[in-house]
Structures are given as structure tokens and as C-alpha cells.
Amino acid sequence: MRHKADRAERRAAERKVFTPPVELAPPKTVGDLHPSVRQTAKTLRSRSAQDGEIARAFGEGLCGIEIGIPSIERAIALLDVLAYALAERGLQIEPTGNHMRIVSGQEKAEFSLKEVTRTVPHEPTEVELAEEARRQKRRERYWRGEIAWDYSFQGHAWPEKDIFRTGKLFLQIDGYGDGVRRKWADGKTQTMETLIPSIVQGFEILIAARRAERERREERERKWQEHCRRRELAKARIKREADRTPFIDSLVDTHREIIRLQTWLAYNRPIAEQRPGSAYRRMVEWVQARLDRLVASVEPDGIEMQLAENKLFPDPENDELYDPLGDPGEKYYWQID
């Protein structure tokens, strides 16, 4: 008998509905509520929103609420008070259909108001007990071979568990919490009504934390982009230095070719002059033309033109590859501070 009494006591405790130790103000009309809450309040209060003992407000322009019918007015009042309290601090609630959102500049915080639920053993009703008795009789007829198998013979005529709505409400910020508080709930010594100032302050702290984190990420990204830019400058300087050697080598080779051709022409030009119209003379004239081109290419003006085109020796004051900080070295993104 004692065990039975204990079991009944536990079941009663499991199904105990939370009653806030505060006197709720008379419900406001929809028109008197904060604009962000009005459509949700209208939907929750309508019979079309109710499914058994549950009221829902999901969809465009709604706050994404699923709550027990006894808690409808309390939830509406909480959202109304919270919306006005946030508005005083420059924060606005935006219904998004599945939850709510607060936006401040580039920062946002999504949150939901929910009711604490508990899974409890189902207590069958008299109707369910009668249905179970009829089902058992049909099953016995099946075992006697009088009727065919029916899938309704499996299990019981009622669910094993029920979802019990406790009446306790809690507000939770979705996603990451940035190391700050992100949940407020009814408790033994506090209620959601008394936690409104704490919730508003929590949103302010969270927005500030997310703003600081965004600015930190943006600053790191800026430094990373600057590092990449300087690394490209360093690579370009290395390439330019590498390009200078073959350019000078080509000038030296050209000078050597000029001397070689001049020496050759000094011997062969007199011979060619004595053989007008010959292939020999045409060869000498071609070599002379080649020599003239080579000489022109190593004249100061010709070299200056090539240097300007290839930007091999720019004016230090106008050097587009100049980095006053020098080579930044190789770094990974995570090494940028």
C-alpha cells in the first residue's frame, strides 16, 4: 500500500502545474499590445490556433510560439512587457515565423519563448480501458482461430507516454552564446516576470559581445588582406631582382655581339665593296643592318625604354613594390593577431 501511495504521490508531483507567485494584470486588447506581438496574440487567442490543449503561432509575422492554452495570456503579457522594455533600450523584436529576432546594426540575436514539458506515463481513461478490453477479446478470438490477424492487436489502446505541459516558461537565445547568459526560466524563487530587466541586460551584453567579436574578425581579416598584399609585393620584388640578372646578361651579350660583328665587318666590308650585286655583298649589308639594330638597342635611350617597360629599376620614391616595413614573412591566417 505504501508503494502505491508513493507512486501516486510521484505522479501527482510530475503533473503539478506551475503557478507564478505574481498577480497577472488583466489581458490587454490586441490593439494595446506592442506592434511586434499583436499578430501573435491574435493567433494564440483564436480557436483555429488550438490543437487539443496546445496553442500555436507559427508563420509569417508570428513569433513562433507553441504553448499550453492555460499559459496563453501569460506568454502574451511577457512578450508585450519584454518588447516595450527592449524598445526603451533601442532594441526591437522582429517576429520571423519560427522564433523572434533582435537586430542592432549588423548584429542580431534569435530567441524563443517556450514552455517546459515533461514526459509522464499515460493514465488511461475509462473509454480507453473499455477499448482495450474489447481489443483483448478480439485478440483471444484470433488465438482461437475464429478471426484473422489485425494490426490493432499490437500494443495498447493508448500511448505509453504523454507530454505534460508544466506551465513553466523559459526564454532561450538560439545559437552560440558568446560566453554570456542565454537562458532565463521560471524557478522556485524567480519568475519570468521578475527576470525582464535581466533579460534586457542579457540581450545588450550579447549584442555587445557579438559586435566586439565581429569587429575582431573584421580586423583580423583586414590584417590578413594587408599581409597578403605585402607578401605579393615581396614576391614581386624577388621576381624583379631575378629578372635583372638576365637583362644585364643580355646587354653584355649584345655588346659582345656588336664587337664581334664590327670585327667581322672591318675585314669583310672592303671585300663586299669590290663585289657589287653579289650575294656576298648582300650578306655584308644584312650583317650591317643587324649591327645597327644591336647598337640602337644598347644606346642609353633604348635601354631606358626597356627598363621603363619592364620596371626593373624604378625611382625609389615611386616604386610601386616598395614596402617600408620590409618582407612580412610567411604566416598562416590563424597566426594573424
C-alpha positions as a Markdown table, in Angstrom:
| # | Residue | x | y | z |
|---|---|---|---|---|
| 1 | Met | 0.0 | 0.0 | 0.0 |
| 2 | Arg | 2.9 | 2.4 | 0.8 |
| 3 | His | 4.5 | 1.8 | -2.6 |
| 4 | Lys | 1.2 | 2.5 | -4.3 |
| 5 | Ala | 0.8 | 5.7 | -2.3 |
| 6 | Asp | 4.4 | 6.8 | -3.1 |
| 7 | Arg | 3.7 | 6.1 | -6.8 |
| 8 | Ala | 0.6 | 8.2 | -6.8 |
| 9 | Glu | 2.4 | 11.0 | -5.0 |
| 10 | Arg | 5.2 | 10.9 | -7.6 |
| 11 | Arg | 2.6 | 11.0 | -10.4 |
| 12 | Ala | 0.9 | 14.0 | -8.8 |
| 13 | Ala | 4.2 | 15.8 | -8.5 |
| 14 | Glu | 5.0 | 15.1 | -12.2 |
| 15 | Arg | 1.7 | 16.6 | -13.2 |
| 16 | Lys | 1.9 | 19.6 | -11.0 |
| 17 | Val | 1.3 | 22.8 | -12.9 |
| 18 | Phe | 3.4 | 25.8 | -12.1 |
| 19 | Thr | 1.6 | 28.8 | -10.8 |
| 20 | Pro | 3.5 | 32.0 | -10.9 |
| 21 | Pro | 3.5 | 33.8 | -7.5 |
| 22 | Val | 2.5 | 37.1 | -9.1 |
| 23 | Glu | -0.8 | 38.6 | -9.8 |
| 24 | Leu | -1.2 | 38.9 | -13.6 |
| 25 | Ala | -2.7 | 42.2 | -15.0 |
| 26 | Pro | -5.9 | 41.9 | -16.9 |
| 27 | Pro | -5.2 | 40.8 | -20.5 |
| 28 | Lys | -4.7 | 43.7 | -22.9 |
| 29 | Thr | -6.7 | 44.0 | -26.1 |
| 30 | Val | -4.7 | 43.3 | -29.3 |
| 31 | Gly | -4.6 | 46.9 | -30.2 |
| 32 | Asp | -3.0 | 47.9 | -26.9 |
| 33 | Leu | -0.1 | 45.4 | -27.2 |
| 34 | His | 3.3 | 46.1 | -28.7 |
| 35 | Pro | 3.1 | 46.0 | -32.5 |
| 36 | Ser | 5.5 | 43.1 | -32.7 |
| 37 | Val | 3.3 | 41.0 | -30.5 |
| 38 | Arg | -0.2 | 41.8 | -31.8 |
| 39 | Gln | -0.5 | 39.3 | -34.6 |
| 40 | Thr | 0.9 | 36.5 | -32.4 |
| 41 | Ala | -1.6 | 37.4 | -29.6 |
| 42 | Lys | -4.4 | 37.3 | -32.1 |
| 43 | Thr | -3.4 | 33.9 | -33.4 |
| 44 | Leu | -2.8 | 32.4 | -30.0 |
| 45 | Arg | -6.2 | 33.6 | -28.8 |
| 46 | Ser | -8.1 | 32.3 | -31.8 |
| 47 | Arg | -9.7 | 28.8 | -31.7 |
| 48 | Ser | -8.1 | 28.0 | -35.1 |
| 49 | Ala | -4.7 | 28.1 | -33.4 |
| 50 | Gln | -5.6 | 25.4 | -30.9 |
| 51 | Asp | -4.8 | 21.8 | -31.2 |
| 52 | Gly | -6.2 | 20.0 | -28.2 |
| 53 | Glu | -4.5 | 21.7 | -25.2 |
| 54 | Ile | -1.9 | 23.5 | -27.3 |
| 55 | Ala | -1.9 | 26.9 | -29.0 |
| 56 | Arg | 0.5 | 27.7 | -31.8 |
| 57 | Ala | 1.6 | 30.8 | -33.6 |
| 58 | Phe | 3.9 | 30.0 | -36.5 |
| 59 | Gly | 4.2 | 31.6 | -39.8 |
| 60 | Glu | 4.8 | 35.0 | -41.4 |
| 61 | Gly | 4.7 | 37.8 | -39.0 |
| 62 | Leu | 4.4 | 35.5 | -36.0 |
| 63 | Cys | 6.7 | 34.8 | -33.1 |
| 64 | Gly | 6.9 | 31.1 | -33.3 |
| 65 | Ile | 5.1 | 30.1 | -30.1 |
| 66 | Glu | 3.8 | 26.7 | -29.0 |
| 67 | Ile | 2.3 | 26.8 | -25.6 |
| 68 | Gly | -0.4 | 25.2 | -23.4 |
| 69 | Ile | -3.7 | 27.0 | -23.6 |
| 70 | Pro | -3.6 | 27.9 | -19.8 |
| 71 | Ser | -0.4 | 29.8 | -20.4 |
| 72 | Ile | -1.5 | 31.8 | -23.4 |
| 73 | Glu | -2.3 | 35.1 | -21.7 |
| 74 | Arg | 0.8 | 34.9 | -19.5 |
| 75 | Ala | 3.0 | 34.4 | -22.6 |
| 76 | Ile | 1.4 | 37.3 | -24.4 |
| 77 | Ala | 1.9 | 39.6 | -21.4 |
| 78 | Leu | 5.5 | 38.5 | -21.1 |
| 79 | Leu | 6.3 | 39.2 | -24.7 |
| 80 | Asp | 4.5 | 42.6 | -24.5 |
| 81 | Val | 6.4 | 43.7 | -21.5 |
| 82 | Leu | 9.7 | 42.5 | -22.9 |
| 83 | Ala | 9.1 | 44.2 | -26.3 |
| 84 | Tyr | 8.5 | 47.6 | -24.6 |
| 85 | Ala | 11.4 | 47.1 | -22.2 |
| 86 | Leu | 13.7 | 46.3 | -25.2 |
| 87 | Ala | 12.3 | 49.3 | -27.2 |
| 88 | Glu | 13.4 | 51.6 | -24.3 |
| 89 | Arg | 16.9 | 50.5 | -24.9 |
| 90 | Gly | 16.8 | 50.9 | -28.7 |
| 91 | Leu | 16.2 | 47.2 | -29.4 |
| 92 | Gln | 13.2 | 45.9 | -31.4 |
| 93 | Ile | 11.7 | 42.5 | -31.6 |
| 94 | Glu | 11.1 | 41.1 | -35.1 |
| 95 | Pro | 8.8 | 38.1 | -35.5 |
| 96 | Thr | 10.4 | 35.7 | -38.0 |
| 97 | Gly | 7.7 | 32.9 | -38.2 |
| 98 | Asn | 9.6 | 30.2 | -36.2 |
| 99 | His | 11.1 | 32.4 | -33.5 |
| 100 | Met | 11.9 | 36.0 | -32.7 |
| 101 | Arg | 14.9 | 38.2 | -33.5 |
| 102 | Ile | 16.6 | 41.3 | -32.2 |
| 103 | Val | 18.6 | 43.3 | -34.6 |
| 104 | Ser | 21.1 | 46.1 | -33.7 |
| 105 | Gly | 23.1 | 47.4 | -36.6 |
| 106 | Gln | 24.9 | 44.4 | -38.1 |
| 107 | Glu | 24.3 | 42.2 | -35.0 |
| 108 | Lys | 21.3 | 40.0 | -34.4 |
| 109 | Ala | 20.1 | 37.6 | -31.8 |
| 110 | Glu | 17.4 | 35.0 | -32.4 |
| 111 | Phe | 15.4 | 33.7 | -29.4 |
| 112 | Ser | 12.3 | 31.7 | -28.5 |
| 113 | Leu | 9.8 | 31.7 | -25.7 |
| 114 | Lys | 8.8 | 28.1 | -24.7 |
| 115 | Glu | 7.1 | 26.1 | -22.1 |
| 116 | Val | 8.8 | 23.4 | -20.1 |
| 117 | Thr | 7.3 | 20.0 | -20.9 |
| 118 | Arg | 7.7 | 16.7 | -19.2 |
| 119 | Thr | 7.1 | 13.1 | -20.4 |
| 120 | Val | 4.8 | 11.3 | -18.0 |
| 121 | Pro | 3.2 | 7.8 | -18.0 |
| 122 | His | -0.2 | 7.9 | -19.7 |
| 123 | Glu | -3.2 | 7.3 | -17.4 |
| 124 | Pro | -5.8 | 5.5 | -19.4 |
| 125 | Thr | -9.3 | 6.9 | -19.4 |
| 126 | Glu | -12.4 | 4.8 | -18.9 |
| 127 | Val | -13.1 | 4.9 | -22.7 |
| 128 | Glu | -9.5 | 3.7 | -23.4 |
| 129 | Leu | -9.8 | 0.9 | -20.8 |
| 130 | Ala | -13.1 | -0.2 | -22.4 |
| 131 | Glu | -11.5 | -0.1 | -25.9 |
| 132 | Glu | -8.5 | -2.2 | -24.5 |
| 133 | Ala | -10.9 | -4.8 | -23.1 |
| 134 | Arg | -12.7 | -5.1 | -26.5 |
| 135 | Arg | -9.3 | -5.4 | -28.2 |
| 136 | Gln | -8.2 | -8.1 | -25.9 |
| 137 | Lys | -11.4 | -10.1 | -26.6 |
| 138 | Arg | -10.8 | -9.8 | -30.3 |
| 139 | Arg | -7.2 | -11.0 | -29.8 |
| 140 | Glu | -8.4 | -14.1 | -27.9 |
| 141 | Arg | -10.7 | -14.9 | -30.8 |
| 142 | Tyr | -7.7 | -14.6 | -33.1 |
| 143 | Trp | -5.8 | -17.1 | -31.0 |
| 144 | Arg | -8.7 | -19.5 | -31.2 |
| 145 | Gly | -8.6 | -19.2 | -34.9 |
| 146 | Glu | -12.0 | -17.5 | -35.2 |
| 147 | Ile | -10.8 | -14.3 | -37.0 |
| 148 | Ala | -7.8 | -13.1 | -39.0 |
| 149 | Trp | -4.9 | -11.1 | -37.6 |
| 150 | Asp | -5.4 | -7.4 | -37.1 |
| 151 | Tyr | -2.5 | -5.0 | -36.5 |
| 152 | Ser | -4.6 | -3.2 | -33.9 |
| 153 | Phe | -3.9 | -6.3 | -31.7 |
| 154 | Gln | -0.4 | -4.9 | -31.1 |
| 155 | Gly | 0.5 | -2.6 | -28.2 |
| 156 | His | -2.2 | -0.9 | -26.2 |
| 157 | Ala | -5.2 | 1.1 | -27.0 |
| 158 | Trp | -3.4 | 4.2 | -25.6 |
| 159 | Pro | 0.0 | 5.7 | -25.8 |
| 160 | Glu | 2.6 | 4.8 | -23.1 |
| 161 | Lys | 3.6 | 8.4 | -22.5 |
| 162 | Asp | 2.0 | 11.8 | -22.5 |
| 163 | Ile | 3.7 | 15.2 | -23.0 |
| 164 | Phe | 2.7 | 17.2 | -19.9 |
| 165 | Arg | 2.9 | 20.9 | -20.0 |
| 166 | Thr | 4.1 | 22.3 | -16.7 |
| 167 | Gly | 3.2 | 25.9 | -17.1 |
| 168 | Lys | 6.8 | 26.9 | -16.5 |
| 169 | Leu | 8.1 | 29.3 | -19.2 |
| 170 | Phe | 11.7 | 30.0 | -20.4 |
| 171 | Leu | 13.3 | 32.2 | -22.9 |
| 172 | Gln | 16.4 | 30.9 | -24.7 |
| 173 | Ile | 18.7 | 32.6 | -27.2 |
| 174 | Asp | 19.4 | 30.4 | -30.2 |
| 175 | Gly | 22.8 | 29.6 | -31.5 |
| 176 | Tyr | 26.0 | 30.3 | -29.7 |
| 177 | Gly | 26.0 | 32.4 | -26.5 |
| 178 | Asp | 29.4 | 34.2 | -26.8 |
| 179 | Gly | 30.2 | 33.2 | -23.2 |
| 180 | Val | 27.2 | 35.2 | -21.8 |
| 181 | Arg | 23.9 | 34.1 | -20.3 |
| 182 | Arg | 21.4 | 32.8 | -22.9 |
| 183 | Lys | 18.6 | 31.3 | -20.9 |
| 184 | Trp | 16.1 | 32.6 | -18.4 |
| 185 | Ala | 13.4 | 30.4 | -16.8 |
| 186 | Asp | 10.7 | 30.2 | -14.1 |
| 187 | Gly | 12.2 | 28.8 | -10.9 |
| 188 | Lys | 11.5 | 28.3 | -7.2 |
| 189 | Thr | 12.5 | 31.8 | -6.3 |
| 190 | Gln | 12.1 | 33.7 | -9.5 |
| 191 | Thr | 9.6 | 34.1 | -12.3 |
| 192 | Met | 9.9 | 35.3 | -15.9 |
| 193 | Glu | 8.1 | 38.4 | -14.9 |
| 194 | Thr | 10.8 | 39.4 | -12.4 |
| 195 | Leu | 13.6 | 38.5 | -14.9 |
| 196 | Ile | 12.6 | 41.0 | -17.6 |
| 197 | Pro | 15.4 | 43.5 | -16.6 |
| 198 | Ser | 17.9 | 40.7 | -16.6 |
| 199 | Ile | 16.8 | 39.5 | -20.0 |
| 200 | Val | 17.0 | 43.0 | -21.5 |
| 201 | Gln | 20.5 | 43.4 | -20.0 |
| 202 | Gly | 21.4 | 40.0 | -21.3 |
| 203 | Phe | 20.5 | 40.9 | -24.8 |
| 204 | Glu | 22.5 | 44.1 | -24.6 |
| 205 | Ile | 25.5 | 42.2 | -23.3 |
| 206 | Leu | 25.1 | 39.6 | -26.1 |
| 207 | Ile | 24.8 | 42.2 | -28.8 |
| 208 | Ala | 27.9 | 44.0 | -27.5 |
| 209 | Ala | 29.8 | 40.7 | -27.4 |
| 210 | Arg | 28.8 | 39.8 | -30.9 |
| 211 | Arg | 29.7 | 43.3 | -32.1 |
| 212 | Ala | 33.1 | 43.0 | -30.5 |
| 213 | Glu | 33.6 | 39.6 | -32.0 |
| 214 | Arg | 32.6 | 40.8 | -35.4 |
| 215 | Glu | 34.9 | 43.8 | -35.2 |
| 216 | Arg | 37.7 | 41.4 | -34.1 |
| 217 | Arg | 37.1 | 39.1 | -37.1 |
| 218 | Glu | 36.9 | 42.1 | -39.4 |
| 219 | Glu | 40.2 | 43.5 | -38.0 |
| 220 | Arg | 41.9 | 40.1 | -38.4 |
| 221 | Glu | 40.5 | 39.8 | -42.0 |
| 222 | Arg | 41.8 | 43.4 | -42.7 |
| 223 | Lys | 45.3 | 42.4 | -41.3 |
| 224 | Trp | 45.2 | 39.2 | -43.3 |
| 225 | Gln | 44.4 | 41.0 | -46.5 |
| 226 | Glu | 47.2 | 43.5 | -45.8 |
| 227 | His | 49.6 | 40.7 | -45.0 |
| 228 | Cys | 48.7 | 39.0 | -48.3 |
| 229 | Arg | 49.2 | 42.3 | -50.2 |
| 230 | Arg | 52.6 | 42.7 | -48.7 |
| 231 | Arg | 53.5 | 39.1 | -49.4 |
| 232 | Glu | 52.6 | 39.7 | -53.1 |
| 233 | Leu | 54.8 | 42.8 | -53.1 |
| 234 | Ala | 57.7 | 40.8 | -51.6 |
| 235 | Lys | 57.3 | 38.1 | -54.2 |
| 236 | Ala | 57.2 | 40.7 | -57.0 |
| 237 | Arg | 60.4 | 42.2 | -55.6 |
| 238 | Ile | 62.1 | 38.8 | -55.6 |
| 239 | Lys | 61.0 | 38.3 | -59.2 |
| 240 | Arg | 62.2 | 41.7 | -60.2 |
| 241 | Glu | 65.6 | 41.0 | -58.7 |
| 242 | Ala | 65.7 | 37.7 | -60.5 |
| 243 | Asp | 64.8 | 39.4 | -63.8 |
| 244 | Arg | 67.6 | 42.0 | -63.5 |
| 245 | Thr | 70.4 | 39.5 | -64.0 |
| 246 | Pro | 69.2 | 38.0 | -67.3 |
| 247 | Phe | 68.5 | 41.6 | -68.5 |
| 248 | Ile | 72.1 | 42.7 | -67.7 |
| 249 | Asp | 73.4 | 39.4 | -69.2 |
| 250 | Ser | 71.5 | 40.2 | -72.4 |
| 251 | Leu | 73.1 | 43.6 | -72.6 |
| 252 | Val | 76.6 | 42.2 | -72.1 |
| 253 | Asp | 75.9 | 39.5 | -74.7 |
| 254 | Thr | 74.7 | 42.2 | -77.1 |
| 255 | His | 77.9 | 44.3 | -76.6 |
| 256 | Arg | 79.9 | 41.2 | -77.2 |
| 257 | Glu | 77.9 | 40.5 | -80.4 |
| 258 | Ile | 78.4 | 44.1 | -81.5 |
| 259 | Ile | 82.2 | 43.8 | -81.1 |
| 260 | Arg | 82.2 | 40.5 | -82.9 |
| 261 | Leu | 80.2 | 41.9 | -85.8 |
| 262 | Gln | 82.2 | 45.1 | -86.0 |
| 263 | Thr | 85.4 | 43.0 | -86.2 |
| 264 | Trp | 83.9 | 40.8 | -88.9 |
| 265 | Leu | 82.7 | 43.8 | -90.9 |
| 266 | Ala | 86.0 | 45.5 | -90.7 |
| 267 | Tyr | 87.5 | 42.7 | -92.6 |
| 268 | Asn | 84.6 | 41.8 | -95.0 |
| 269 | Arg | 83.2 | 45.3 | -95.9 |
| 270 | Pro | 86.1 | 46.2 | -98.2 |
| 271 | Ile | 85.7 | 42.9 | -100.0 |
| 272 | Ala | 82.0 | 43.4 | -100.4 |
| 273 | Glu | 82.5 | 46.9 | -101.9 |
| 274 | Gln | 84.6 | 45.3 | -104.7 |
| 275 | Arg | 81.7 | 42.8 | -105.5 |
| 276 | Pro | 78.6 | 45.0 | -106.2 |
| 277 | Gly | 75.4 | 43.0 | -106.9 |
| 278 | Ser | 76.8 | 39.8 | -105.4 |
| 279 | Ala | 75.3 | 37.6 | -102.7 |
| 280 | Tyr | 78.5 | 38.3 | -100.7 |
| 281 | Arg | 77.7 | 42.0 | -100.6 |
| 282 | Arg | 74.1 | 41.4 | -99.7 |
| 283 | Met | 75.2 | 39.3 | -96.8 |
| 284 | Val | 77.5 | 42.1 | -95.6 |
| 285 | Glu | 74.7 | 44.6 | -95.9 |
| 286 | Trp | 72.4 | 42.3 | -93.8 |
| 287 | Val | 75.1 | 42.0 | -91.1 |
| 288 | Gln | 75.5 | 45.8 | -91.1 |
| 289 | Ala | 71.7 | 46.2 | -90.7 |
| 290 | Arg | 71.8 | 43.7 | -87.8 |
| 291 | Leu | 74.7 | 45.6 | -86.2 |
| 292 | Asp | 72.8 | 48.9 | -86.5 |
| 293 | Arg | 69.8 | 47.4 | -84.7 |
| 294 | Leu | 72.0 | 46.0 | -81.9 |
| 295 | Val | 73.8 | 49.2 | -81.5 |
| 296 | Ala | 70.5 | 51.1 | -81.2 |
| 297 | Ser | 69.2 | 48.6 | -78.6 |
| 298 | Val | 72.2 | 49.3 | -76.3 |
| 299 | Glu | 72.1 | 53.0 | -76.6 |
| 300 | Pro | 71.1 | 54.8 | -73.4 |
| 301 | Asp | 67.7 | 55.8 | -74.8 |
| 302 | Gly | 67.0 | 52.3 | -76.0 |
| 303 | Ile | 68.0 | 50.8 | -72.6 |
| 304 | Glu | 66.0 | 53.4 | -70.8 |
| 305 | Met | 62.9 | 52.4 | -72.8 |
| 306 | Gln | 63.3 | 48.7 | -72.0 |
| 307 | Leu | 63.9 | 49.4 | -68.3 |
| 308 | Ala | 60.7 | 51.6 | -68.1 |
| 309 | Glu | 58.7 | 48.9 | -69.9 |
| 310 | Asn | 59.9 | 46.1 | -67.6 |
| 311 | Lys | 60.1 | 48.3 | -64.4 |
| 312 | Leu | 63.4 | 46.8 | -63.5 |
| 313 | Phe | 65.0 | 49.9 | -61.9 |
| 314 | Pro | 62.2 | 52.3 | -60.8 |
| 315 | Asp | 62.6 | 55.5 | -59.0 |
| 316 | Pro | 62.7 | 54.5 | -55.2 |
| 317 | Glu | 60.3 | 57.4 | -54.4 |
| 318 | Asn | 57.7 | 56.0 | -57.0 |
| 319 | Asp | 58.4 | 52.3 | -56.6 |
| 320 | Glu | 55.1 | 50.5 | -56.6 |
| 321 | Leu | 56.7 | 47.4 | -55.0 |
| 322 | Tyr | 58.2 | 49.4 | -52.1 |
| 323 | Asp | 57.3 | 48.2 | -48.6 |
| 324 | Pro | 58.6 | 50.4 | -45.8 |
| 325 | Leu | 58.2 | 47.5 | -43.4 |
| 326 | Gly | 60.1 | 45.1 | -45.5 |
| 327 | Asp | 59.3 | 41.5 | -46.1 |
| 328 | Pro | 56.4 | 40.3 | -43.8 |
| 329 | Gly | 57.5 | 36.7 | -44.0 |
| 330 | Glu | 55.2 | 33.7 | -44.3 |
| 331 | Lys | 52.2 | 33.4 | -42.0 |
| 332 | Tyr | 49.0 | 31.4 | -41.7 |
| 333 | Tyr | 45.7 | 33.0 | -41.2 |
| 334 | Trp | 45.5 | 31.8 | -37.6 |
| 335 | Gln | 48.8 | 33.5 | -36.8 |
| 336 | Ile | 47.4 | 36.9 | -37.6 |
| 337 | Asp | 46.7 | 38.7 | -34.3 |
